Amino acid sequence: MNTSPQILLATEESGRTRLRLAQKRHLLLVLATGLIWAANARAQDSTEVVAVDKYTLQQMIQRIDELESRVDQLEAEKAGASGSASAATVSSERLTLSTRSSHVLAETRSEADPEPLDPERMDVGRTLLRIRGFGDFGLYGTNQSRGSAAFGMGELNLFVTSDLSDKVKFLSELIFENESSNAIVSTNFKVDVERALLQYSFDDHLKISMGLDHTAIGYYNTAYHHSAWMQTALDRPFLFSFEDNGGILPLRQVGVSVSGQIPFSTWDLHYVAEVGNGRSSRVSLTTGLDVPVDVNNDISENFALYLRPQSIPGLQVGFSAYRETLSPTAVERVGENIWDAYAVLDRRGFEWLTEGLVIRHNLFATSRIFETPGFYTQLSKRIDSFTPYFLYEYVNAPAFDPIFPEVGLRTGPSVGLRYDATESVALKVQYDHTMLRRQQAINGLGLQVGFTF
């Protein structure tokens, strides 16, 4: 079969064109392979480099498609029927190259873009350390300070957590606080480790914690720790003031606790059982000095139950029972029992906290009993960025109670307004009126800025 010179010439030129195209393909594939290898090598160090490599690979694939389309057009013009056969060959090669390029791109995506890691989980072989900060400062004055007020820096709190594994976690609270009992005047700070806790979680029904922690007495001590920004009011209720601020409850201890959820169909019931060393001292409200209240090795015990019924969202009801034996200096041994009950409703911007307790001190030698009742109730309603609130407190300690004889009667209302300027900054203004037994009532006005970082 004879072939015209024009057809032979067109066929030869088409062959050279395909040869040049094949060389370009090989070169581009070599470059693409190198880029993919570089992307894989640097994927863990820079996500930005991986993004550039994928873009370059897509541009190369698009360029190959354009060159192949141009070859199809040239062969159709110069070779006629023979060019059609050549175009079919090139189309077949393009399909093969396209499939190969798709596989390469898919492999690049799968290797360079692994599934995103959960930010709350640790990386393989490494712990994930998280630090959250809280602070506050303000201005406060009372009629006891002869009408004058003073600026003061509150607590600076660094809340640190770390995932040691999927089931083991560590948390701590480092508090920078005023060293003097006159907190609003002092500028000397000391560092306290308020919590240092190792937690192991088997599942939702069994969790074990060991170390320094806040006791599960009632609601407030477990819901609000060391952060004025988190709580609605300017300060904690007097009942739940910490021991170094004159508080009357053992709110911290070193020990072990077991907690979890008790499975029920409609009752979200939880338990907490803990044993520890209890408190060793508290600060006197009148002298500002440490008063030892426990100099023995007796172990404290506490058990708490609370439920959150699914039929009433935002409601939590619970109680706790605490027992310890105290040995104040120069005083006979004292048995201490604390019973607490509470109901809390926090729903749609409305907050209602009510908590009552009884502290019973039993003198072993004389069998004398002293009981201190107390309660607080707090109501608030958030309206846009403003939250007006009302707080009423009551504590009535016997005058001859061996553990806190200077507490006496303290009762009265507080009214205030909280304004959330941003998601991280809250401004508060609060007026207090506290009535005392056989003493002049205390009127106080405070301004506070609480923040988180």
KOLNU-101849 format. One record per residue (C-alpha): residue number from 0; residue in one letter; x, y, z. Coordinates in steps of 0.5 Angstrom, whole numbers, plus 500, padded with zeros to 3 digits. Last residue first. Layout:
KOLNU-101849
+-----+---------+-----+-----+-----+
: num : residuo :  xx :  yy :  zz :
+-----+---------+-----+-----+-----+
: NUM :       a :   X :   Y :   Z :
...
+-----+---------+-----+-----+-----+
//
This chain:
KOLNU-101849
+-----+---------+-----+-----+-----+
: num : residuo :  xx :  yy :  zz :
+-----+---------+-----+-----+-----+
: 452 :       f : 486 : 570 : 659 :
: 451 :       t : 480 : 571 : 664 :
: 450 :       f : 478 : 578 : 667 :
: 449 :       g : 474 : 581 : 673 :
: 448 :       v : 474 : 588 : 674 :
: 447 :       q : 471 : 590 : 681 :
: 446 :       l : 467 : 596 : 684 :
: 445 :       g : 465 : 595 : 692 :
: 444 :       l : 461 : 599 : 697 :
: 443 :       g : 460 : 597 : 704 :
: 442 :       n : 455 : 598 : 710 :
: 441 :       i : 457 : 594 : 716 :
: 440 :       a : 452 : 594 : 722 :
: 439 :       q : 454 : 596 : 729 :
: 438 :       q : 455 : 591 : 734 :
: 437 :       r : 451 : 587 : 739 :
: 436 :       r : 451 : 581 : 734 :
: 435 :       l : 452 : 583 : 727 :
: 434 :       m : 448 : 586 : 721 :
: 433 :       t : 452 : 586 : 714 :
: 432 :       h : 449 : 591 : 709 :
: 431 :       d : 453 : 590 : 702 :
: 430 :       y : 453 : 594 : 696 :
: 429 :       q : 456 : 591 : 689 :
: 428 :       v : 459 : 594 : 682 :
: 427 :       k : 461 : 589 : 677 :
: 426 :       l : 465 : 589 : 671 :
: 425 :       a : 466 : 583 : 667 :
: 424 :       v : 472 : 582 : 662 :
: 423 :       s : 473 : 576 : 657 :
: 422 :       e : 467 : 575 : 653 :
: 421 :       t : 467 : 583 : 653 :
: 420 :       a : 464 : 588 : 657 :
: 419 :       d : 460 : 583 : 661 :
: 418 :       y : 456 : 588 : 666 :
: 417 :       r : 455 : 585 : 673 :
: 416 :       l : 450 : 589 : 677 :
: 415 :       g : 449 : 588 : 685 :
: 414 :       v : 445 : 587 : 691 :
: 413 :       s : 447 : 585 : 698 :
: 412 :       p : 443 : 583 : 704 :
: 411 :       g : 444 : 581 : 711 :
: 410 :       t : 447 : 576 : 716 :
: 409 :       r : 453 : 575 : 721 :
: 408 :       l : 452 : 573 : 728 :
: 407 :       g : 458 : 570 : 732 :
: 406 :       v : 464 : 569 : 728 :
: 405 :       e : 469 : 570 : 734 :
: 404 :       p : 468 : 564 : 737 :
: 403 :       f : 470 : 560 : 731 :
: 402 :       i : 473 : 553 : 733 :
: 401 :       p : 471 : 553 : 741 :
: 400 :       d : 464 : 555 : 740 :
: 399 :       f : 463 : 560 : 746 :
: 398 :       a : 459 : 565 : 742 :
: 397 :       p : 455 : 560 : 738 :
: 396 :       a : 455 : 561 : 731 :
: 395 :       n : 449 : 564 : 727 :
: 394 :       v : 451 : 565 : 719 :
: 393 :       y : 446 : 568 : 714 :
: 392 :       e : 447 : 571 : 707 :
: 391 :       y : 442 : 574 : 702 :
: 390 :       l : 444 : 575 : 695 :
: 389 :       f : 441 : 579 : 689 :
: 388 :       y : 443 : 580 : 682 :
: 387 :       p : 443 : 584 : 676 :
: 386 :       t : 446 : 581 : 670 :
: 385 :       f : 447 : 586 : 664 :
: 384 :       s : 450 : 584 : 657 :
: 383 :       d : 443 : 582 : 654 :
: 382 :       i : 439 : 581 : 660 :
: 381 :       r : 442 : 576 : 665 :
: 380 :       k : 437 : 575 : 671 :
: 379 :       s : 440 : 573 : 678 :
: 378 :       l : 438 : 570 : 685 :
: 377 :       q : 442 : 568 : 690 :
: 376 :       t : 440 : 565 : 697 :
: 375 :       y : 445 : 564 : 703 :
: 374 :       f : 445 : 559 : 709 :
: 373 :       g : 447 : 558 : 716 :
: 372 :       p : 446 : 554 : 722 :
: 371 :       t : 452 : 553 : 727 :
: 370 :       e : 451 : 548 : 733 :
: 369 :       f : 455 : 547 : 739 :
: 368 :       i : 454 : 541 : 743 :
: 367 :       r : 457 : 539 : 750 :
: 366 :       s : 459 : 532 : 751 :
: 365 :       t : 464 : 534 : 757 :
: 364 :       a : 470 : 531 : 754 :
: 363 :       f : 468 : 529 : 747 :
: 362 :       l : 466 : 536 : 745 :
: 361 :       n : 461 : 536 : 740 :
: 360 :       h : 461 : 541 : 734 :
: 359 :       r : 456 : 541 : 729 :
: 358 :       i : 456 : 545 : 723 :
: 357 :       v : 449 : 546 : 720 :
: 356 :       l : 448 : 547 : 712 :
: 355 :       g : 443 : 551 : 707 :
: 354 :       e : 444 : 553 : 700 :
: 353 :       t : 440 : 556 : 695 :
: 352 :       l : 442 : 558 : 688 :
: 351 :       w : 438 : 561 : 683 :
: 350 :       e : 440 : 563 : 676 :
: 349 :       f : 436 : 566 : 670 :
: 348 :       g : 440 : 567 : 663 :
: 347 :       r : 436 : 561 : 660 :
: 346 :       r : 437 : 556 : 666 :
: 345 :       d : 441 : 555 : 672 :
: 344 :       l : 437 : 552 : 678 :
: 343 :       v : 440 : 550 : 684 :
: 342 :       a : 438 : 547 : 690 :
: 341 :       y : 442 : 545 : 696 :
: 340 :       a : 443 : 541 : 702 :
: 339 :       d : 449 : 541 : 707 :
: 338 :       w : 451 : 537 : 713 :
: 337 :       i : 457 : 538 : 717 :
: 336 :       n : 460 : 534 : 723 :
: 335 :       e : 466 : 536 : 727 :
: 334 :       g : 468 : 532 : 733 :
: 333 :       v : 472 : 536 : 738 :
: 332 :       r : 478 : 534 : 742 :
: 331 :       e : 479 : 538 : 748 :
: 330 :       v : 482 : 545 : 748 :
: 329 :       a : 489 : 548 : 749 :
: 328 :       t : 491 : 548 : 741 :
: 327 :       p : 485 : 546 : 737 :
: 326 :       s : 484 : 538 : 736 :
: 325 :       l : 479 : 537 : 731 :
: 324 :       t : 476 : 530 : 729 :
: 323 :       e : 472 : 530 : 722 :
: 322 :       r : 466 : 528 : 719 :
: 321 :       y : 462 : 531 : 713 :
: 320 :       a : 455 : 530 : 710 :
: 319 :       s : 453 : 532 : 703 :
: 318 :       f : 447 : 534 : 699 :
: 317 :       g : 444 : 535 : 692 :
: 316 :       v : 439 : 538 : 687 :
: 315 :       q : 441 : 541 : 680 :
: 314 :       l : 436 : 544 : 676 :
: 313 :       g : 438 : 546 : 669 :
: 312 :       p : 434 : 542 : 665 :
: 311 :       i : 427 : 540 : 669 :
: 310 :       s : 425 : 533 : 666 :
: 309 :       q : 432 : 531 : 665 :
: 308 :       p : 433 : 531 : 673 :
: 307 :       r : 440 : 533 : 675 :
: 306 :       l : 442 : 529 : 681 :
: 305 :       y : 447 : 530 : 687 :
: 304 :       l : 450 : 526 : 692 :
: 303 :       a : 456 : 527 : 697 :
: 302 :       f : 460 : 523 : 702 :
: 301 :       n : 466 : 526 : 706 :
: 300 :       e : 471 : 524 : 711 :
: 299 :       s : 476 : 527 : 715 :
: 298 :       i : 482 : 523 : 717 :
: 297 :       d : 485 : 524 : 724 :
: 296 :       n : 492 : 525 : 725 :
: 295 :       n : 492 : 531 : 730 :
: 294 :       v : 493 : 538 : 730 :
: 293 :       d : 487 : 541 : 728 :
: 292 :       v : 484 : 548 : 729 :
: 291 :       p : 490 : 552 : 729 :
: 290 :       v : 488 : 559 : 729 :
: 289 :       d : 492 : 563 : 724 :
: 288 :       l : 492 : 571 : 725 :
: 287 :       g : 487 : 576 : 722 :
: 286 :       t : 486 : 579 : 729 :
: 285 :       t : 478 : 579 : 729 :
: 284 :       l : 476 : 575 : 723 :
: 283 :       s : 481 : 569 : 725 :
: 282 :       v : 485 : 566 : 720 :
: 281 :       r : 483 : 558 : 719 :
: 280 :       s : 488 : 552 : 721 :
: 279 :       s : 489 : 545 : 720 :
: 278 :       r : 484 : 543 : 715 :
: 277 :       g : 482 : 536 : 713 :
: 276 :       n : 487 : 530 : 712 :
: 275 :       g : 483 : 526 : 707 :
: 274 :       v : 478 : 522 : 705 :
: 273 :       e : 473 : 522 : 699 :
: 272 :       a : 466 : 520 : 696 :
: 271 :       v : 463 : 523 : 691 :
: 270 :       y : 456 : 521 : 688 :
: 269 :       h : 452 : 523 : 681 :
: 268 :       l : 445 : 521 : 679 :
: 267 :       d : 442 : 524 : 672 :
: 266 :       w : 435 : 521 : 674 :
: 265 :       t : 431 : 519 : 668 :
: 264 :       s : 434 : 512 : 666 :
: 263 :       f : 439 : 511 : 672 :
: 262 :       p : 446 : 510 : 672 :
: 261 :       i : 450 : 512 : 678 :
: 260 :       q : 455 : 517 : 675 :
: 259 :       g : 462 : 518 : 678 :
: 258 :       s : 466 : 520 : 684 :
: 257 :       v : 472 : 517 : 688 :
: 256 :       s : 476 : 522 : 692 :
: 255 :       v : 483 : 521 : 695 :
: 254 :       g : 487 : 526 : 700 :
: 253 :       v : 490 : 533 : 701 :
: 252 :       q : 484 : 538 : 703 :
: 251 :       r : 481 : 544 : 702 :
: 250 :       l : 474 : 547 : 703 :
: 249 :       p : 474 : 546 : 711 :
: 248 :       l : 468 : 551 : 713 :
: 247 :       i : 469 : 557 : 717 :
: 246 :       g : 472 : 562 : 712 :
: 245 :       g : 476 : 567 : 715 :
: 244 :       n : 480 : 569 : 709 :
: 243 :       d : 485 : 564 : 710 :
: 242 :       e : 480 : 559 : 711 :
: 241 :       f : 477 : 560 : 704 :
: 240 :       s : 470 : 564 : 704 :
: 239 :       f : 464 : 559 : 703 :
: 238 :       l : 460 : 561 : 708 :
: 237 :       f : 461 : 568 : 707 :
: 236 :       p : 458 : 568 : 700 :
: 235 :       r : 464 : 568 : 695 :
: 234 :       d : 465 : 575 : 692 :
: 233 :       l : 463 : 580 : 687 :
: 232 :       a : 457 : 576 : 685 :
: 231 :       t : 456 : 572 : 679 :
: 230 :       q : 462 : 568 : 679 :
: 229 :       m : 467 : 566 : 673 :
: 228 :       w : 470 : 573 : 674 :
: 227 :       a : 472 : 572 : 681 :
: 226 :       s : 476 : 566 : 680 :
: 225 :       h : 479 : 561 : 685 :
: 224 :       h : 474 : 555 : 685 :
: 223 :       y : 466 : 556 : 683 :
: 222 :       a : 462 : 550 : 682 :
: 221 :       t : 465 : 545 : 687 :
: 220 :       n : 465 : 550 : 693 :
: 219 :       y : 459 : 553 : 691 :
: 218 :       y : 455 : 546 : 691 :
: 217 :       g : 455 : 543 : 698 :
: 216 :       i : 462 : 540 : 701 :
: 215 :       a : 465 : 537 : 695 :
: 214 :       t : 472 : 538 : 698 :
: 213 :       h : 477 : 542 : 694 :
: 212 :       d : 483 : 539 : 692 :
: 211 :       l : 490 : 537 : 694 :
: 210 :       g : 492 : 530 : 691 :
: 209 :       m : 489 : 524 : 688 :
: 208 :       s : 483 : 523 : 684 :
: 207 :       i : 479 : 517 : 682 :
: 206 :       k : 473 : 516 : 677 :
: 205 :       l : 468 : 511 : 676 :
: 204 :       h : 461 : 511 : 673 :
: 203 :       d : 463 : 516 : 667 :
: 202 :       d : 469 : 511 : 665 :
: 201 :       f : 476 : 509 : 668 :
: 200 :       s : 478 : 516 : 669 :
: 199 :       y : 484 : 517 : 673 :
: 198 :       q : 486 : 524 : 676 :
: 197 :       l : 492 : 527 : 679 :
: 196 :       l : 491 : 533 : 683 :
: 195 :       a : 494 : 539 : 685 :
: 194 :       r : 490 : 545 : 687 :
: 193 :       e : 491 : 551 : 692 :
: 192 :       v : 498 : 552 : 690 :
: 191 :       d : 500 : 558 : 694 :
: 190 :       v : 504 : 564 : 691 :
: 189 :       k : 505 : 570 : 696 :
: 188 :       f : 504 : 577 : 694 :
: 187 :       n : 506 : 584 : 697 :
: 186 :       t : 502 : 590 : 695 :
: 185 :       s : 497 : 590 : 701 :
: 184 :       v : 492 : 595 : 702 :
: 183 :       i : 486 : 591 : 699 :
: 182 :       a : 488 : 585 : 702 :
: 181 :       n : 489 : 587 : 709 :
: 180 :       s : 490 : 580 : 712 :
: 179 :       s : 497 : 581 : 709 :
: 178 :       e : 500 : 576 : 704 :
: 177 :       n : 496 : 578 : 698 :
: 176 :       e : 495 : 573 : 693 :
: 175 :       f : 498 : 569 : 687 :
: 174 :       i : 495 : 563 : 686 :
: 173 :       l : 497 : 557 : 682 :
: 172 :       e : 491 : 552 : 681 :
: 171 :       s : 493 : 545 : 678 :
: 170 :       l : 491 : 539 : 674 :
: 169 :       f : 493 : 533 : 672 :
: 168 :       k : 490 : 528 : 667 :
: 167 :       v : 490 : 520 : 666 :
: 166 :       k : 485 : 516 : 662 :
: 165 :       d : 487 : 518 : 655 :
: 164 :       s : 494 : 519 : 657 :
: 163 :       l : 498 : 525 : 661 :
: 162 :       d : 493 : 530 : 659 :
: 161 :       s : 495 : 536 : 662 :
: 160 :       t : 491 : 542 : 666 :
: 159 :       v : 494 : 549 : 669 :
: 158 :       f : 489 : 554 : 672 :
: 157 :       l : 494 : 560 : 673 :
: 156 :       n : 490 : 565 : 678 :
: 155 :       l : 492 : 572 : 680 :
: 154 :       e : 488 : 573 : 686 :
: 153 :       g : 485 : 580 : 688 :
: 152 :       m : 489 : 587 : 687 :
: 151 :       g : 487 : 593 : 691 :
: 150 :       f : 484 : 600 : 691 :
: 149 :       a : 482 : 603 : 697 :
: 148 :       a : 476 : 606 : 700 :
: 147 :       s : 475 : 612 : 705 :
: 146 :       g : 469 : 613 : 709 :
: 145 :       r : 471 : 612 : 716 :
: 144 :       s : 474 : 605 : 714 :
: 143 :       q : 469 : 601 : 718 :
: 142 :       n : 463 : 605 : 714 :
: 141 :       t : 466 : 600 : 708 :
: 140 :       g : 470 : 601 : 702 :
: 139 :       y : 472 : 597 : 696 :
: 138 :       l : 476 : 599 : 689 :
: 137 :       g : 478 : 593 : 684 :
: 136 :       f : 482 : 588 : 682 :
: 135 :       d : 481 : 581 : 678 :
: 134 :       g : 485 : 575 : 675 :
: 133 :       f : 484 : 569 : 671 :
: 132 :       g : 489 : 565 : 667 :
: 131 :       r : 488 : 559 : 663 :
: 130 :       i : 494 : 554 : 661 :
: 129 :       r : 494 : 548 : 657 :
: 128 :       l : 499 : 543 : 657 :
: 127 :       l : 498 : 537 : 652 :
: 126 :       t : 503 : 531 : 653 :
: 125 :       r : 507 : 528 : 648 :
: 124 :       g : 508 : 521 : 646 :
: 123 :       v : 503 : 521 : 641 :
: 122 :       d : 499 : 528 : 641 :
: 121 :       m : 495 : 529 : 647 :
: 120 :       r : 487 : 530 : 646 :
: 119 :       e : 483 : 536 : 647 :
: 118 :       p : 485 : 539 : 641 :
: 117 :       d : 482 : 533 : 637 :
: 116 :       l : 487 : 532 : 632 :
: 115 :       p : 485 : 533 : 624 :
: 114 :       e : 485 : 527 : 620 :
: 113 :       p : 491 : 527 : 616 :
: 112 :       d : 492 : 532 : 610 :
: 111 :       a : 499 : 531 : 607 :
: 110 :       e : 499 : 523 : 607 :
: 109 :       s : 492 : 523 : 604 :
: 108 :       r : 492 : 529 : 600 :
: 107 :       t : 498 : 527 : 597 :
: 106 :       e : 496 : 520 : 595 :
: 105 :       a : 489 : 523 : 592 :
: 104 :       l : 494 : 527 : 588 :
: 103 :       v : 498 : 521 : 586 :
: 102 :       h : 492 : 517 : 584 :
: 101 :       s : 489 : 523 : 580 :
: 100 :       s : 495 : 524 : 576 :
:  99 :       r : 495 : 516 : 575 :
:  98 :       t : 488 : 517 : 572 :
:  97 :       s : 490 : 523 : 568 :
:  96 :       l : 496 : 520 : 565 :
:  95 :       t : 492 : 514 : 563 :
:  94 :       l : 487 : 518 : 560 :
:  93 :       r : 492 : 522 : 557 :
:  92 :       e : 495 : 516 : 554 :
:  91 :       s : 489 : 514 : 551 :
:  90 :       s : 487 : 521 : 548 :
:  89 :       v : 494 : 521 : 545 :
:  88 :       t : 493 : 514 : 542 :
:  87 :       a : 486 : 516 : 539 :
:  86 :       a : 489 : 523 : 537 :
:  85 :       s : 494 : 519 : 533 :
:  84 :       a : 489 : 515 : 529 :
:  83 :       s : 485 : 521 : 528 :
:  82 :       g : 492 : 524 : 525 :
:  81 :       s : 492 : 518 : 520 :
:  80 :       a : 485 : 520 : 518 :
:  79 :       g : 487 : 527 : 517 :
:  78 :       a : 495 : 528 : 518 :
:  77 :       k : 496 : 535 : 519 :
:  76 :       e : 490 : 539 : 521 :
:  75 :       a : 488 : 533 : 526 :
:  74 :       e : 495 : 532 : 528 :
:  73 :       l : 495 : 539 : 530 :
:  72 :       q : 489 : 540 : 534 :
:  71 :       d : 490 : 533 : 538 :
:  70 :       v : 497 : 536 : 540 :
:  69 :       r : 494 : 542 : 543 :
:  68 :       s : 489 : 538 : 547 :
:  67 :       e : 495 : 534 : 550 :
:  66 :       l : 499 : 541 : 551 :
:  65 :       e : 493 : 543 : 555 :
:  64 :       d : 492 : 537 : 559 :
:  63 :       i : 499 : 537 : 561 :
:  62 :       r : 498 : 544 : 563 :
:  61 :       q : 492 : 542 : 568 :
:  60 :       i : 496 : 537 : 571 :
:  59 :       m : 502 : 541 : 572 :
:  58 :       q : 498 : 547 : 575 :
:  57 :       q : 494 : 541 : 580 :
:  56 :       l : 501 : 539 : 582 :
:  55 :       t : 503 : 546 : 584 :
:  54 :       y : 497 : 547 : 588 :
:  53 :       k : 498 : 541 : 592 :
:  52 :       d : 505 : 543 : 593 :
:  51 :       v : 503 : 550 : 596 :
:  50 :       a : 498 : 547 : 601 :
:  49 :       v : 504 : 542 : 604 :
:  48 :       v : 508 : 548 : 605 :
:  47 :       e : 503 : 552 : 609 :
:  46 :       t : 502 : 546 : 613 :
:  45 :       s : 509 : 547 : 616 :
:  44 :       d : 513 : 542 : 620 :
:  43 :       q : 509 : 535 : 620 :
:  42 :       a : 508 : 536 : 613 :
:  41 :       r : 515 : 537 : 611 :
:  40 :       a : 518 : 530 : 609 :
:  39 :       n : 511 : 529 : 606 :
:  38 :       a : 511 : 535 : 602 :
:  37 :       a : 518 : 534 : 600 :
:  36 :       w : 516 : 527 : 597 :
:  35 :       i : 510 : 530 : 593 :
:  34 :       l : 515 : 536 : 590 :
:  33 :       g : 520 : 531 : 588 :
:  32 :       t : 514 : 526 : 585 :
:  31 :       a : 511 : 532 : 582 :
:  30 :       l : 518 : 534 : 579 :
:  29 :       v : 519 : 527 : 576 :
:  28 :       l : 512 : 527 : 573 :
:  27 :       l : 514 : 534 : 570 :
:  26 :       l : 520 : 531 : 567 :
:  25 :       h : 517 : 525 : 564 :
:  24 :       r : 511 : 528 : 561 :
:  23 :       k : 515 : 533 : 558 :
:  22 :       q : 519 : 527 : 555 :
:  21 :       a : 513 : 524 : 553 :
:  20 :       l : 511 : 531 : 549 :
:  19 :       r : 517 : 532 : 546 :
:  18 :       l : 516 : 524 : 543 :
:  17 :       r : 509 : 526 : 541 :
:  16 :       t : 511 : 532 : 537 :
:  15 :       r : 517 : 528 : 534 :
:  14 :       g : 511 : 523 : 532 :
:  13 :       s : 507 : 528 : 529 :
:  12 :       e : 512 : 531 : 525 :
:  11 :       e : 514 : 524 : 522 :
:  10 :       t : 506 : 522 : 521 :
:   9 :       a : 505 : 529 : 517 :
:   8 :       l : 511 : 528 : 513 :
:   7 :       l : 509 : 521 : 511 :
:   6 :       i : 502 : 524 : 510 :
:   5 :       q : 505 : 529 : 505 :
:   4 :       p : 510 : 524 : 502 :
:   3 :       s : 504 : 520 : 500 :
:   2 :       t : 503 : 513 : 502 :
:   1 :       n : 503 : 507 : 498 :
:   0 :       m : 500 : 500 : 500 :
+-----+---------+-----+-----+-----+
//
